[in-house]
Amino acid sequence: MDALCDDALAGILVRLPSASVLRCRAVCRSWRRVTTDPWFLRDHAARRPLEMITLTAPPCTSTWAVNTVSLPVDNPRPTESPPLSPLLHRKQLAGDGRTWMPGLINVLYSLDGLLVLFPWNGPFIVCNPVTRQWTDLPALNPEPCFKAFPCGFYLHGPSGEYRLLCHGLGEEEEEDEAARGGTGSTWDRNRKRHYYILTAGGTLPRRLGVAPCCPTPTHPSGRAAEYDVPMAHRGILHWFALHREASTTAKMLAFDTVSETFRLMSRPPELQQAAGNTTTTRQQLLELDGELVVAAMQGVASLAIWALRDYKAEVWTLRCRVEVPPSTLYGGISNNVMPTMALAVGAGAILIGDRYCDVARLYDLKEKRMRSQIYLGGQYLTFLAFRGSIMPHAFFDSPRSSEVPHIKFFD
């Protein structure tokens, strides 16, 4: 091995799993130099297998756990129970200060091997489960916001910073109801609305601009302020059906991650009205073959794929309309479950299913056939793609807030 040049050595080590690469850094200085080179780190991350994040909740486990499952992209046969790879879980102290209890946790976003976690009673958390590092993002509540709704997580190209976009609601000191025509609920009327940027490694949130007001009364749960997980395409985040201007404009929302500005974009004509009717139709933005597409799922087995063929002119084209066969696993227990989520897995295939259904189906859009299916009993399927990365990030060295909950990574 000593006779190998750096390029040859890198070509060997880049094929190793992440944990093995981290251990190889302790062999000698040359191996450490090769495995910490930015080119090597990018190539290694690109070679990691595509996985999906799942959640395990009590009573299946003693605490809320975050796992990954490999997607059967190249497996032509049904995979009834693919193995889970546990990543992390959370525990919290009970009121006595001595007893550890299960802690609620949710995974909001997955990007470049980083996960954004929402622990329900603490600040947002960014973590890398491969390198076992985590830190908290600047707090938004109780000040300056009464409540904060995450919108999307992105890499700001010019600065190289990872940022979380949030929709914050803050209390107003006074409000003139007459100025608003007397419309809207009291809870919604007495709040200021702004978009905020939370930067990993930053200390304070940055207010971006005024956020739109929901045109209908808002329930105190804040449901009207929730946002879809956005689809990133051309450095722009896109929300299709779930954002604050969806019902009044019948358009999707776009956010340029470089200029950090918003604009509205057209939906496919057929889906302009259906987008608000999530009881019969569910839409999911995807990126397929370099195009922004929307998968419109209607009923149990009907699927239409619309592609934004002309992005600049915002012209949508119906790519295909297919009938997806029902699942055959375990007597077809998911036959009556309407697919509500989708995930592009490459090679013209998408994984469809529902967060609360055990069975997900891998459908080949090019060959128009179901390629395989997976069964994940006791799991909440997030339909968030994950590729492990050992890329270092300086923000993990920043001091953490004392309010950060206890995160434990599995061995």
N, C-alpha and C positions, 0 to 999 in steps of 0.2 A: 504493500500500500504506500510505502514511503516514496516509491519511484513514480507514482502517479502524479500527473500535473493537476493543477487546481480544477480545470475544466472536467477532466475525467473523474476526479474525486466527487465533484459536485453532481455529475451525472449519475453516480451511484447513490450518494446520500439523499438526493432529492426524492428518491423512490421509497424511502423509509417512512414509517409512521411518525407522527409528531413527537411522541414520547421518546422514540429511539433517536431522533435527531437531537433532541435536547440533551440526552445522555451522551451523544457523540461529541458534544462540545467540550466535555471534560477529558477527552482522550489526549489532545495536544493542541498547541496554539494554531497550527495550520488548519486543523479540522474546525476549530472554533472560528477562525477567520472565514473559512468557506461557508459555514452554516449560518453566519450572521450577515453575510453579504445581502444587500437589498434585492438583487436579482434572484439569488437563491431563494429567499423568503417568498417572493412573488410567485416563482415557478413552483415551489413546494405547495403553496396554498392552492394554486390552480389545479394541482394534481390530486387534491384530497377528494375522496368520494362524496357525492351529493347525499345529504341526509336530511331528515325532517325532524323538527323539534316536537316532542310530545311531553305531556304533563301527567304525572301520576299523583293522585290525591288520596287521602285517607278515605275509607279504611283499607285500601289496597296496600298502602305503605303507612309507616308511622308518622310521616310528614309529607309535605308537598315536595315533589322531586321533579327536576327537569332532565329529560333524557333525549337521546337521538336514536333514530331507527334508519337503517340503510334502505334506500328505495330500490325496488327490483327493476331497474331500468332495462337491464339486459337479460332478465330471467323470463323465459317464455312460459314457465309453469307457475301456477298460483303458489304464493308463499303464505302459508296459513299463519305462522307465528314467527316473523323475523325477530332476531335477537335485539334487545334494547341495550344501549350503552348509557348508563347513568352519568350525568354530568355534575349536577349540584343539587343541593337541597337547602332549606332554610329552617332554622330553629330559633325560638324566642324564649326569653325568660318569663315565667309566670309571675303573678303579683307578689309571691313570696321572695322573688329575687334569687331563688336557688334551683327551681325546677324548670327543666327545658321542656317546652311544648311545641307541637307542630306550628309552623308559621305559614301563612298564606303567601303565595308568590305567583306572579304571572309573567310570561315572556311576551313583550310587546313587539320587538323587532329583532331581526337578525341581519347583520351586514358585515362582510369582511372578517368573519370569525368572531365578531363581537355580538353580545346579546344585551338588549335593554330590558331590565327587569323592573317590575312594579310590585313592591312588597306590601301594598295596601295601606300600611300605616307608617310609611317612611318616605324618604326622597327616592327619586328614580335612580337606578343603578346601572352602570355599564360594566360588563365583565367579559373576560376571555376565559372560557372554561378549560381551554387547552393549556394555557400558561398559568392558570389558577390565580388570576389577578382580578381585582375589582375596585371600583371607586364610585362615589356618589356624584350626581350632577347638582348644580346649584339649586337650592330649594326655592319653590314658587309660593307655597302656602305655609303658614297663614298669611304671610306678607311677601309680595304685593298682591297675591291672589287669594280669594276665598277658596277657589277650586281650580285645578288645572287639568286639562284634557290633552293627552299626548296626540300629536298629529302624524309625525313621521321622524325618522332618523336618517341622517345623510352625512356624506363626506363633503365638506366645503373645499372644492379643488384649489382655489387660490391660496388658502391658508393651511391646508392639510389638516384642518380640525374636524372632529366628529361632533355633530350638533344635533340636538333634539328640538324639534319644533313643537310648541305647545299652544293651545288656545286657553287663555286664562280669564277667569271671571273674578273681578274685584268689586268691592262695595263702593257705591257712590255716597258722598256725604249728603247730597240732596238731589232730588229728581223732580222735574216739573212734569207731572202726568199730562197736563194739557198740551205740552209741546209734542208729546207722542200720540196725541189723539185719544188717550185713554185706553189704548190697546195693550195686550200682553199681560201676563200674570205679574203679580206684585214681586214675586221672587226674581223673575227675569228682568223686570223693569228697573230694579234697584241695583243693578250690577253694571260695572264697566267691563268691556270686552276688548282684549288686546291679544295679539300674537306675541309670543316670547321665544327667544332662542336660549337654550341651555347648552353651553359648550363644555365638553369633557375636559377637565382640568381647570375650568374657569371657577371664579369665586361668586359671581353675581349673575343673575339672569339679565338678558338684554331685551328691552321692549322693541318689537319690530314695527308694529302699527296696529291700527284699530281693526278688530275682527268683526265680521258681520253679525248682525242681530238675527236671531231666529224669528221668522215671521209669525210663528204660532206660539201659544203659551208654552213655556218650558217647565217641565216637572222638576222639583228639587233634586231628583236623582241625576240630573244633567244629561239625560239620554239624548236630548236634541243637539247637544254639543259634541257628541262622539264622532269619530272619523274612522273610515276604513283604513286598513293597512295599505299605504300607498304603493303604487308600482313605479319604480324608477326606470326612466327611459330617456336617453339623451341628456342625462344630467338634470332631469326634471322629475319631480314627484307628481303622481297623478292619483286623484281620488275620483271614483266613478259615481257612486250612488249615495254615499254616506258622508256628507259634509254640510256645513251650515247654509249653503246657498243652493242645495240640490233641488228642493221643492219649488223654489220661486223661479229658477232659471232653466230647469231641465237640462243643465249642462254639467260637465265634469270640471273639477277644480285642478289647476296645475300650479306648481310652485317651482320656480327656477332656483336651483341650489347654489348658483354662482351669484346672481344679482339679488337673490332672496326677495323676489317679487311674485305676486299672484296674478293669474289670469284665468278666465273661463274658456273652456273648449267644448266643441260640439260632441254630442253622443250620436251613435247610429240612429237614424230616423225611427226605426222600429222600436228602439229601446228608450226613446225620450220620455214616454209616459210610463212604460213598464218599470223603469228604474226605481220609482217610488213605491212600487207594489212588491214588496219582498215576500209576501205570503204565497204568491204564485210564481214569481220569477226572481232569480237571484243572479246578480252579475258580478263577475270577478275579472279584474284587469290582470293581464299576463304579458310577458314578452316572449314571443315565439318567432324563431328564425329572424331575429333582429327587428321585428315589427311589434308595435303596441297593439294588442288584441284584447277583446272582451269576450269572455265565455259566458253566455246567457243560458242558464239552466232553468228549464220550465218543467214542472212535474218531476216524476221520478227518473225518467230516462231520456228526456228530450234535451238536446244540447246544440246551440248555435254558436259559431265562432265568427266574430266580426273583426276585421283587420283595418287599422288606420293606415291605408296604403299611401296616402298623400298627407304627411304630417303637417306640412306648412299650410296647405289649403283645408285641412281638417276634413278630408273625404274618407268615409268609411265604406268598406266593401264586405259583403257577406262571403266569407271564405268557405264555410261548409255548414251544413245542418244535418245532424246525425241522430240516430236513436241508439243510446248506450244500453247494452243488455244488462239485466239485473245481476246482482252477485249470486254466485252459486255456493259460496262458503257457508257452512253451518246452516244449511237449509234456506239460504237466502234471507238471512235475518235483516238485511238492509234494503230489501226489495221495496218497502213502503216508506223509506226515508228519502226525502228530497235532497239531492246534492246542493249544498250551499257554498262550498269552497272548492277552489282548484289551485293547482300548483304545476307550473311548467317544469318538466324534468329533463328536457333536451330531446333531440332527435324527433321532434314533432309529436311528442307524447305529453299528456297531462294526467295528473292524478286528481280525481274528483271524489268528493265525499262530504261528510259533515263532521263538525268538531265533536259531536256527542254520539257518533256512530262508530262501532268497532271496525267496520269494513270500509276500505277505500279501494277504488278501482283505477287501474292504469290503462288509459285509452290512447290508442295510436291514431292520431288524426290523419296521417298520410295513408295508412292502410285501412282506416275506418273499421277497426276491430279492437276488442278489449284484449290487451296484451297480457295482463296479469292482475292479481288482486292480493291485498294483504289484510290480515286480521290482527288487530291490536286490542285484545281484551283488556278492559280496565284503564285505557289510556284516553286522554283528551288530545285530539289531533289538532295541532296549531296551523298546519299547512304553511309553516315558515321553513324555508330552505336554509341549510347550514353547511358550511365547509370550514373545517378547522383551520386555524392559522396560528403561527408562532411569531408573527410580526410584532416587534416591540412597540410600545406606546408610552411616551413620557408622562401622559396624564395619570397613569397608574401609580406614579411616584408622588402624586399630590396628596396632602393630608386628607383623611376622610373625616366626615362629620361624625360626631358621637351618636347621631341618630341612625346611622347605617345599621341595618339588622345583621345578624350573624349568618354569613353564607359559608357553607361547607361544601367542598368539592370532593367527589367520590374518588377513592383510590383506583 
